[in-house]
Amino acid sequence: MIPVVRGLAAEGVVVSVDTMRATVAEQAIAAGAVLVNDVSGGLADPAMVPVVAAAAIPFVVMHWRGFSHDMNSPAVYEDVVREVSSEL
């Protein structure tokens, strides 16, 4: 992935990386990624927020209900808009 990020960035393409792992984000940023999308919002890897903050690039925080192996169990809503807003 890193050679692709590096190549695209060198051509002037705006590169966003989707990852929950700080080491991946750090390598992608070093290769030229200018945005990190972490569906866990930094909850899956405590090193993520410091890595993105140090790079001073946008960090997309998503609504996350856990890792894929158990994320469907809490996906029951009475009022989806209110509950997602509250979690965010």
Biopython code that builds the backbone (N, CA, C, O; Angstrom):
import numpy as np
from Bio.PDB.StructureBuilder import StructureBuilder

atoms = [
    (1, "MET", "N", (0.811, -1.183, 0.000)),
    (1, "MET", "CA", (0.000, 0.000, 0.000)),
    (1, "MET", "C", (0.863, 1.260, 0.000)),
    (1, "MET", "O", (0.543, 2.218, -0.704)),
    (2, "ILE", "N", (1.924, 1.279, 0.755)),
    (2, "ILE", "CA", (2.753, 2.474, 0.893)),
    (2, "ILE", "C", (3.334, 2.930, -0.454)),
    (2, "ILE", "O", (3.312, 4.129, -0.732)),
    (3, "PRO", "N", (3.851, 2.028, -1.301)),
    (3, "PRO", "CA", (4.325, 2.487, -2.609)),
    (3, "PRO", "C", (3.218, 3.140, -3.448)),
    (3, "PRO", "O", (3.482, 4.075, -4.203)),
    (4, "VAL", "N", (1.996, 2.652, -3.317)),
    (4, "VAL", "CA", (0.874, 3.243, -4.055)),
    (4, "VAL", "C", (0.580, 4.637, -3.524)),
    (4, "VAL", "O", (0.385, 5.569, -4.306)),
    (5, "VAL", "N", (0.545, 4.791, -2.207)),
    (5, "VAL", "CA", (0.328, 6.106, -1.606)),
    (5, "VAL", "C", (1.421, 7.067, -2.057)),
    (5, "VAL", "O", (1.135, 8.191, -2.468)),
    (6, "ARG", "N", (2.647, 6.631, -1.981)),
    (6, "ARG", "CA", (3.782, 7.470, -2.372)),
    (6, "ARG", "C", (3.665, 7.891, -3.844)),
    (6, "ARG", "O", (3.869, 9.057, -4.182)),
    (7, "GLY", "N", (3.339, 6.936, -4.703)),
    (7, "GLY", "CA", (3.222, 7.233, -6.131)),
    (7, "GLY", "C", (2.093, 8.198, -6.438)),
    (7, "GLY", "O", (2.269, 9.140, -7.211)),
    (8, "LEU", "N", (0.940, 7.972, -5.841)),
    (8, "LEU", "CA", (-0.201, 8.862, -6.066)),
    (8, "LEU", "C", (0.082, 10.263, -5.544)),
    (8, "LEU", "O", (-0.201, 11.250, -6.223)),
    (9, "ALA", "N", (0.637, 10.353, -4.342)),
    (9, "ALA", "CA", (0.953, 11.660, -3.764)),
    (9, "ALA", "C", (1.968, 12.410, -4.621)),
    (9, "ALA", "O", (1.872, 13.626, -4.784)),
    (10, "ALA", "N", (2.932, 11.688, -5.162)),
    (10, "ALA", "CA", (3.943, 12.315, -6.025)),
    (10, "ALA", "C", (3.326, 12.890, -7.292)),
    (10, "ALA", "O", (3.865, 13.829, -7.879)),
    (11, "GLU", "N", (2.197, 12.329, -7.713)),
    (11, "GLU", "CA", (1.491, 12.824, -8.901)),
    (11, "GLU", "C", (0.487, 13.933, -8.564)),
    (11, "GLU", "O", (-0.223, 14.420, -9.444)),
    (12, "GLY", "N", (0.432, 14.324, -7.297)),
    (12, "GLY", "CA", (-0.459, 15.397, -6.885)),
    (12, "GLY", "C", (-1.856, 14.949, -6.482)),
    (12, "GLY", "O", (-2.742, 15.780, -6.282)),
    (13, "VAL", "N", (-2.057, 13.647, -6.362)),
    (13, "VAL", "CA", (-3.355, 13.125, -5.958)),
    (13, "VAL", "C", (-3.513, 13.286, -4.445)),
    (13, "VAL", "O", (-2.589, 12.996, -3.685)),
    (14, "VAL", "N", (-4.664, 13.739, -4.020)),
    (14, "VAL", "CA", (-4.966, 13.841, -2.590)),
    (14, "VAL", "C", (-5.279, 12.431, -2.103)),
    (14, "VAL", "O", (-6.221, 11.798, -2.580)),
    (15, "VAL", "N", (-4.492, 11.946, -1.156)),
    (15, "VAL", "CA", (-4.629, 10.565, -0.694)),
    (15, "VAL", "C", (-5.161, 10.544, 0.736)),
    (15, "VAL", "O", (-4.635, 11.210, 1.628)),
    (16, "SER", "N", (-6.228, 9.753, 0.928)),
    (16, "SER", "CA", (-6.780, 9.478, 2.242)),
    (16, "SER", "C", (-6.533, 8.009, 2.540)),
    (16, "SER", "O", (-6.647, 7.163, 1.653)),
    (17, "VAL", "N", (-6.195, 7.704, 3.782)),
    (17, "VAL", "CA", (-5.980, 6.310, 4.171)),
    (17, "VAL", "C", (-7.044, 5.929, 5.194)),
    (17, "VAL", "O", (-7.309, 6.676, 6.136)),
    (18, "ASP", "N", (-7.652, 4.759, 4.999)),
    (18, "ASP", "CA", (-8.635, 4.219, 5.937)),
    (18, "ASP", "C", (-7.954, 3.136, 6.761)),
    (18, "ASP", "O", (-7.587, 2.086, 6.233)),
    (19, "THR", "N", (-7.786, 3.387, 8.042)),
    (19, "THR", "CA", (-7.130, 2.415, 8.920)),
    (19, "THR", "C", (-7.491, 2.690, 10.363)),
    (19, "THR", "O", (-7.811, 3.820, 10.733)),
    (20, "MET", "N", (-7.438, 1.644, 11.176)),
    (20, "MET", "CA", (-7.600, 1.789, 12.617)),
    (20, "MET", "C", (-6.259, 1.588, 13.322)),
    (20, "MET", "O", (-6.206, 1.553, 14.551)),
    (21, "ARG", "N", (-5.190, 1.457, 12.561)),
    (21, "ARG", "CA", (-3.870, 1.179, 13.136)),
    (21, "ARG", "C", (-2.948, 2.380, 12.971)),
    (21, "ARG", "O", (-2.725, 2.862, 11.860)),
    (22, "ALA", "N", (-2.421, 2.849, 14.086)),
    (22, "ALA", "CA", (-1.560, 4.031, 14.073)),
    (22, "ALA", "C", (-0.301, 3.813, 13.250)),
    (22, "ALA", "O", (0.156, 4.739, 12.580)),
    (23, "THR", "N", (0.273, 2.613, 13.282)),
    (23, "THR", "CA", (1.499, 2.372, 12.510)),
    (23, "THR", "C", (1.235, 2.492, 11.017)),
    (23, "THR", "O", (2.073, 3.005, 10.276)),
    (24, "VAL", "N", (0.077, 2.023, 10.574)),
    (24, "VAL", "CA", (-0.287, 2.148, 9.155)),
    (24, "VAL", "C", (-0.492, 3.619, 8.806)),
    (24, "VAL", "O", (-0.007, 4.093, 7.778)),
    (25, "ALA", "N", (-1.212, 4.339, 9.666)),
    (25, "ALA", "CA", (-1.439, 5.768, 9.422)),
    (25, "ALA", "C", (-0.120, 6.525, 9.354)),
    (25, "ALA", "O", (0.078, 7.364, 8.475)),
    (26, "GLU", "N", (0.776, 6.228, 10.280)),
    (26, "GLU", "CA", (2.067, 6.914, 10.323)),
    (26, "GLU", "C", (2.859, 6.684, 9.037)),
    (26, "GLU", "O", (3.434, 7.622, 8.484)),
    (27, "GLN", "N", (2.888, 5.454, 8.568)),
    (27, "GLN", "CA", (3.607, 5.142, 7.329)),
    (27, "GLN", "C", (2.940, 5.809, 6.127)),
    (27, "GLN", "O", (3.624, 6.333, 5.247)),
    (28, "ALA", "N", (1.608, 5.791, 6.089)),
    (28, "ALA", "CA", (0.890, 6.412, 4.968)),
    (28, "ALA", "C", (1.095, 7.919, 4.952)),
    (28, "ALA", "O", (1.261, 8.513, 3.887)),
    (29, "ILE", "N", (1.084, 8.537, 6.121)),
    (29, "ILE", "CA", (1.323, 9.984, 6.210)),
    (29, "ILE", "C", (2.732, 10.308, 5.717)),
    (29, "ILE", "O", (2.928, 11.263, 4.965)),
    (30, "ALA", "N", (3.694, 9.522, 6.137)),
    (30, "ALA", "CA", (5.074, 9.735, 5.690)),
    (30, "ALA", "C", (5.198, 9.575, 4.184)),
    (30, "ALA", "O", (6.057, 10.196, 3.557)),
    (31, "ALA", "N", (4.337, 8.741, 3.601)),
    (31, "ALA", "CA", (4.371, 8.513, 2.153)),
    (31, "ALA", "C", (3.566, 9.552, 1.379)),
    (31, "ALA", "O", (3.613, 9.583, 0.150)),
    (32, "GLY", "N", (2.821, 10.409, 2.096)),
    (32, "GLY", "CA", (2.109, 11.486, 1.420)),
    (32, "GLY", "C", (0.609, 11.546, 1.631)),
    (32, "GLY", "O", (-0.040, 12.431, 1.074)),
    (33, "ALA", "N", (0.029, 10.646, 2.410)),
    (33, "ALA", "CA", (-1.401, 10.732, 2.703)),
    (33, "ALA", "C", (-1.680, 12.010, 3.476)),
    (33, "ALA", "O", (-0.890, 12.400, 4.336)),
    (34, "VAL", "N", (-2.795, 12.665, 3.179)),
    (34, "VAL", "CA", (-3.104, 13.940, 3.814)),
    (34, "VAL", "C", (-4.397, 13.908, 4.628)),
    (34, "VAL", "O", (-4.864, 14.947, 5.096)),
    (35, "LEU", "N", (-4.971, 12.725, 4.796)),
    (35, "LEU", "CA", (-6.177, 12.572, 5.594)),
    (35, "LEU", "C", (-6.228, 11.149, 6.124)),
    (35, "LEU", "O", (-5.907, 10.206, 5.401)),
    (36, "VAL", "N", (-6.628, 10.984, 7.377)),
    (36, "VAL", "CA", (-6.785, 9.657, 7.965)),
    (36, "VAL", "C", (-8.241, 9.468, 8.345)),
    (36, "VAL", "O", (-8.817, 10.299, 9.048)),
    (37, "ASN", "N", (-8.836, 8.379, 7.885)),
    (37, "ASN", "CA", (-10.194, 7.994, 8.234)),
    (37, "ASN", "C", (-10.105, 6.750, 9.110)),
    (37, "ASN", "O", (-9.744, 5.673, 8.637)),
    (38, "ASP", "N", (-10.430, 6.902, 10.367)),
    (38, "ASP", "CA", (-10.390, 5.795, 11.325)),
    (38, "ASP", "C", (-11.810, 5.552, 11.813)),
    (38, "ASP", "O", (-12.351, 6.357, 12.571)),
    (39, "VAL", "N", (-12.421, 4.449, 11.384)),
    (39, "VAL", "CA", (-13.807, 4.185, 11.756)),
    (39, "VAL", "C", (-13.993, 4.053, 13.260)),
    (39, "VAL", "O", (-15.114, 4.173, 13.754)),
    (40, "SER", "N", (-12.913, 3.809, 13.995)),
    (40, "SER", "CA", (-13.030, 3.697, 15.448)),
    (40, "SER", "C", (-12.860, 5.049, 16.137)),
    (40, "SER", "O", (-13.062, 5.151, 17.347)),
    (41, "GLY", "N", (-12.498, 6.069, 15.398)),
    (41, "GLY", "CA", (-12.289, 7.377, 15.997)),
    (41, "GLY", "C", (-11.147, 7.397, 16.999)),
    (41, "GLY", "O", (-11.151, 8.191, 17.940)),
    (42, "GLY", "N", (-10.173, 6.524, 16.797)),
    (42, "GLY", "CA", (-9.025, 6.457, 17.686)),
    (42, "GLY", "C", (-9.207, 5.507, 18.859)),
    (42, "GLY", "O", (-8.311, 5.387, 19.696)),
    (43, "LEU", "N", (-10.343, 4.833, 18.938)),
    (43, "LEU", "CA", (-10.599, 3.933, 20.061)),
    (43, "LEU", "C", (-9.913, 2.576, 19.913)),
    (43, "LEU", "O", (-9.592, 1.938, 20.915)),
    (44, "ALA", "N", (-9.687, 2.131, 18.686)),
    (44, "ALA", "CA", (-9.075, 0.812, 18.471)),
    (44, "ALA", "C", (-7.583, 0.814, 18.766)),
    (44, "ALA", "O", (-7.029, -0.206, 19.177)),
    (45, "ASP", "N", (-6.935, 1.946, 18.559)),
    (45, "ASP", "CA", (-5.488, 2.049, 18.778)),
    (45, "ASP", "C", (-5.208, 3.379, 19.464)),
    (45, "ASP", "O", (-5.315, 4.428, 18.829)),
    (46, "PRO", "N", (-4.853, 3.360, 20.742)),
    (46, "PRO", "CA", (-4.644, 4.605, 21.476)),
    (46, "PRO", "C", (-3.533, 5.493, 20.917)),
    (46, "PRO", "O", (-3.464, 6.673, 21.260)),
    (47, "ALA", "N", (-2.679, 4.960, 20.079)),
    (47, "ALA", "CA", (-1.612, 5.756, 19.482)),
    (47, "ALA", "C", (-2.095, 6.561, 18.269)),
    (47, "ALA", "O", (-1.375, 7.433, 17.783)),
    (48, "MET", "N", (-3.309, 6.276, 17.776)),
    (48, "MET", "CA", (-3.785, 6.919, 16.553)),
    (48, "MET", "C", (-3.912, 8.433, 16.692)),
    (48, "MET", "O", (-3.406, 9.168, 15.844)),
    (49, "VAL", "N", (-4.560, 8.904, 17.718)),
    (49, "VAL", "CA", (-4.784, 10.348, 17.860)),
    (49, "VAL", "C", (-3.461, 11.112, 17.934)),
    (49, "VAL", "O", (-3.315, 12.113, 17.233)),
    (50, "PRO", "N", (-2.491, 10.690, 18.747)),
    (50, "PRO", "CA", (-1.209, 11.406, 18.747)),
    (50, "PRO", "C", (-0.499, 11.396, 17.383)),
    (50, "PRO", "O", (0.125, 12.387, 17.006)),
    (51, "VAL", "N", (-0.592, 10.291, 16.652)),
    (51, "VAL", "CA", (0.047, 10.215, 15.330)),
    (51, "VAL", "C", (-0.566, 11.235, 14.380)),
    (51, "VAL", "O", (0.151, 11.973, 13.705)),
    (52, "VAL", "N", (-1.888, 11.274, 14.330)),
    (52, "VAL", "CA", (-2.565, 12.204, 13.412)),
    (52, "VAL", "C", (-2.380, 13.644, 13.881)),
    (52, "VAL", "O", (-2.184, 14.542, 13.061)),
    (53, "ALA", "N", (-2.441, 13.870, 15.185)),
    (53, "ALA", "CA", (-2.247, 15.227, 15.710)),
    (53, "ALA", "C", (-0.852, 15.749, 15.382)),
    (53, "ALA", "O", (-0.693, 16.917, 15.026)),
    (54, "ALA", "N", (0.149, 14.896, 15.499)),
    (54, "ALA", "CA", (1.522, 15.306, 15.196)),
    (54, "ALA", "C", (1.683, 15.678, 13.730)),
    (54, "ALA", "O", (2.487, 16.545, 13.385)),
    (55, "ALA", "N", (0.921, 15.023, 12.875)),
    (55, "ALA", "CA", (0.999, 15.314, 11.436)),
    (55, "ALA", "C", (0.191, 16.548, 11.063)),
    (55, "ALA", "O", (0.363, 17.100, 9.976)),
    (56, "ALA", "N", (-0.690, 16.980, 11.958)),
    (56, "ALA", "CA", (-1.532, 18.155, 11.718)),
    (56, "ALA", "C", (-2.331, 18.031, 10.419)),
    (56, "ALA", "O", (-2.389, 18.960, 9.613)),
    (57, "ILE", "N", (-2.946, 16.854, 10.239)),
    (57, "ILE", "CA", (-3.792, 16.628, 9.071)),
    (57, "ILE", "C", (-5.202, 16.280, 9.540)),
    (57, "ILE", "O", (-5.393, 15.939, 10.707)),
    (58, "PRO", "N", (-6.194, 16.360, 8.647)),
    (58, "PRO", "CA", (-7.564, 16.019, 9.054)),
    (58, "PRO", "C", (-7.692, 14.569, 9.508)),
    (58, "PRO", "O", (-7.049, 13.665, 8.975)),
    (59, "PHE", "N", (-8.540, 14.383, 10.504)),
    (59, "PHE", "CA", (-8.814, 13.070, 11.082)),
    (59, "PHE", "C", (-10.319, 12.896, 11.075)),
    (59, "PHE", "O", (-11.032, 13.623, 11.766)),
    (60, "VAL", "N", (-10.811, 11.937, 10.301)),
    (60, "VAL", "CA", (-12.244, 11.687, 10.212)),
    (60, "VAL", "C", (-12.633, 10.707, 11.310)),
    (60, "VAL", "O", (-12.095, 9.603, 11.396)),
    (61, "VAL", "N", (-13.567, 11.121, 12.140)),
    (61, "VAL", "CA", (-14.048, 10.286, 13.241)),
    (61, "VAL", "C", (-15.424, 9.763, 12.865)),
    (61, "VAL", "O", (-16.314, 10.525, 12.488)),
    (62, "MET", "N", (-15.581, 8.478, 12.971)),
    (62, "MET", "CA", (-16.829, 7.835, 12.566)),
    (62, "MET", "C", (-17.597, 7.307, 13.773)),
    (62, "MET", "O", (-17.083, 7.271, 14.891)),
    (63, "HIS", "N", (-18.833, 6.900, 13.522)),
    (63, "HIS", "CA", (-19.668, 6.218, 14.516)),
    (63, "HIS", "C", (-19.246, 4.755, 14.518)),
    (63, "HIS", "O", (-19.336, 4.081, 13.492)),
    (64, "TRP", "N", (-18.791, 4.268, 15.650)),
    (64, "TRP", "CA", (-18.234, 2.911, 15.736)),
    (64, "TRP", "C", (-18.836, 2.178, 16.906)),
    (64, "TRP", "O", (-18.920, 2.716, 18.009)),
    (65, "ARG", "N", (-19.253, 0.958, 16.673)),
    (65, "ARG", "CA", (-19.862, 0.160, 17.745)),
    (65, "ARG", "C", (-19.022, -1.060, 18.071)),
    (65, "ARG", "O", (-19.539, -2.010, 18.658)),
    (66, "GLY", "N", (-17.767, -1.069, 17.717)),
    (66, "GLY", "CA", (-16.889, -2.173, 18.082)),
    (66, "GLY", "C", (-16.267, -2.856, 16.883)),
    (66, "GLY", "O", (-16.509, -2.487, 15.734)),
    (67, "PHE", "N", (-15.466, -3.856, 17.176)),
    (67, "PHE", "CA", (-14.790, -4.615, 16.132)),
    (67, "PHE", "C", (-15.785, -5.465, 15.352)),
    (67, "PHE", "O", (-16.854, -5.795, 15.867)),
    (68, "SER", "N", (-15.451, -5.815, 14.134)),
    (68, "SER", "CA", (-16.386, -6.486, 13.233)),
    (68, "SER", "C", (-16.942, -7.792, 13.782)),
    (68, "SER", "O", (-18.067, -8.161, 13.445)),
    (69, "HIS", "N", (-16.194, -8.498, 14.613)),
    (69, "HIS", "CA", (-16.693, -9.774, 15.117)),
    (69, "HIS", "C", (-17.856, -9.630, 16.102)),
    (69, "HIS", "O", (-18.577, -10.598, 16.344)),
    (70, "ASP", "N", (-18.047, -8.448, 16.667)),
    (70, "ASP", "CA", (-19.157, -8.285, 17.608)),
    (70, "ASP", "C", (-19.951, -6.998, 17.418)),
    (70, "ASP", "O", (-20.754, -6.643, 18.281)),
    (71, "MET", "N", (-19.748, -6.298, 16.318)),
    (71, "MET", "CA", (-20.388, -5.002, 16.142)),
    (71, "MET", "C", (-21.883, -5.088, 15.860)),
    (71, "MET", "O", (-22.598, -4.107, 16.068)),
    (72, "ASN", "N", (-22.370, -6.224, 15.396)),
    (72, "ASN", "CA", (-23.793, -6.323, 15.095)),
    (72, "ASN", "C", (-24.658, -6.523, 16.329)),
    (72, "ASN", "O", (-25.838, -6.175, 16.320)),
    (73, "SER", "N", (-24.088, -7.078, 17.390)),
    (73, "SER", "CA", (-24.902, -7.336, 18.575)),
    (73, "SER", "C", (-25.486, -6.066, 19.197)),
    (73, "SER", "O", (-26.632, -6.105, 19.644)),
    (74, "PRO", "N", (-24.758, -4.931, 19.254)),
    (74, "PRO", "CA", (-25.381, -3.736, 19.818)),
    (74, "PRO", "C", (-26.098, -2.874, 18.775)),
    (74, "PRO", "O", (-26.507, -1.755, 19.082)),
    (75, "ALA", "N", (-26.257, -3.377, 17.548)),
    (75, "ALA", "CA", (-26.855, -2.580, 16.470)),
    (75, "ALA", "C", (-28.377, -2.667, 16.474)),
    (75, "ALA", "O", (-29.002, -2.954, 15.452)),
    (76, "VAL", "N", (-28.955, -2.416, 17.630)),
    (76, "VAL", "CA", (-30.402, -2.374, 17.764)),
    (76, "VAL", "C", (-30.742, -0.988, 18.291)),
    (76, "VAL", "O", (-30.269, -0.579, 19.351)),
    (77, "TYR", "N", (-31.561, -0.280, 17.544)),
    (77, "TYR", "CA", (-31.869, 1.107, 17.892)),
    (77, "TYR", "C", (-33.367, 1.288, 18.117)),
    (77, "TYR", "O", (-34.186, 0.669, 17.438)),
    (78, "GLU", "N", (-33.707, 2.124, 19.055)),
    (78, "GLU", "CA", (-35.089, 2.573, 19.202)),
    (78, "GLU", "C", (-35.280, 3.874, 18.426)),
    (78, "GLU", "O", (-36.312, 4.084, 17.790)),
    (79, "ASP", "N", (-34.270, 4.744, 18.487)),
    (79, "ASP", "CA", (-34.284, 6.016, 17.762)),
    (79, "ASP", "C", (-32.876, 6.212, 17.206)),
    (79, "ASP", "O", (-32.009, 6.774, 17.875)),
    (80, "VAL", "N", (-32.658, 5.748, 15.985)),
    (80, "VAL", "CA", (-31.310, 5.684, 15.424)),
    (80, "VAL", "C", (-30.636, 7.056, 15.375)),
    (80, "VAL", "O", (-29.452, 7.155, 15.698)),
    (81, "VAL", "N", (-31.335, 8.095, 14.992)),
    (81, "VAL", "CA", (-30.722, 9.421, 14.881)),
    (81, "VAL", "C", (-30.282, 9.918, 16.257)),
    (81, "VAL", "O", (-29.160, 10.400, 16.417)),
    (82, "ARG", "N", (-31.151, 9.803, 17.233)),
    (82, "ARG", "CA", (-30.821, 10.265, 18.579)),
    (82, "ARG", "C", (-29.662, 9.447, 19.172)),
    (82, "ARG", "O", (-28.744, 10.013, 19.766)),
    (83, "GLU", "N", (-29.707, 8.123, 19.012)),
    (83, "GLU", "CA", (-28.688, 7.274, 19.618)),
    (83, "GLU", "C", (-27.331, 7.443, 18.950)),
    (83, "GLU", "O", (-26.314, 7.483, 19.644)),
    (84, "VAL", "N", (-27.283, 7.542, 17.631)),
    (84, "VAL", "CA", (-25.993, 7.762, 16.950)),
    (84, "VAL", "C", (-25.458, 9.138, 17.314)),
    (84, "VAL", "O", (-24.263, 9.281, 17.574)),
    (85, "SER", "N", (-26.304, 10.143, 17.338)),
    (85, "SER", "CA", (-25.859, 11.496, 17.724)),
    (85, "SER", "C", (-25.288, 11.484, 19.129)),
    (85, "SER", "O", (-24.261, 12.112, 19.391)),
    (86, "SER", "N", (-25.938, 10.782, 20.023)),
    (86, "SER", "CA", (-25.461, 10.696, 21.402)),
    (86, "SER", "C", (-24.101, 10.022, 21.489)),
    (86, "SER", "O", (-23.232, 10.469, 22.237)),
    (87, "GLU", "N", (-23.911, 8.951, 20.731)),
    (87, "GLU", "CA", (-22.635, 8.235, 20.739)),
    (87, "GLU", "C", (-21.506, 9.051, 20.140)),
    (87, "GLU", "O", (-20.357, 8.950, 20.571)),
    (88, "LEU", "N", (-21.837, 9.865, 19.138)),
    (88, "LEU", "CA", (-20.795, 10.690, 18.534)),
    (88, "LEU", "C", (-20.376, 11.786, 19.494)),
    (88, "LEU", "O", (-19.504, 12.591, 19.169)),
]
sb = StructureBuilder()
sb.init_structure("model")
sb.init_model(0)
sb.init_chain("A")
sb.init_seg("    ")
for serial, (resi, resn, name, xyz) in enumerate(atoms, 1):
    if name == "N":
        sb.init_residue(resn, " ", resi, " ")
    sb.init_atom(name, np.array(xyz, "f"), 0.0, 1.0, " ", f" {name:<3s}", serial, name[0])
structure = sb.get_structure()
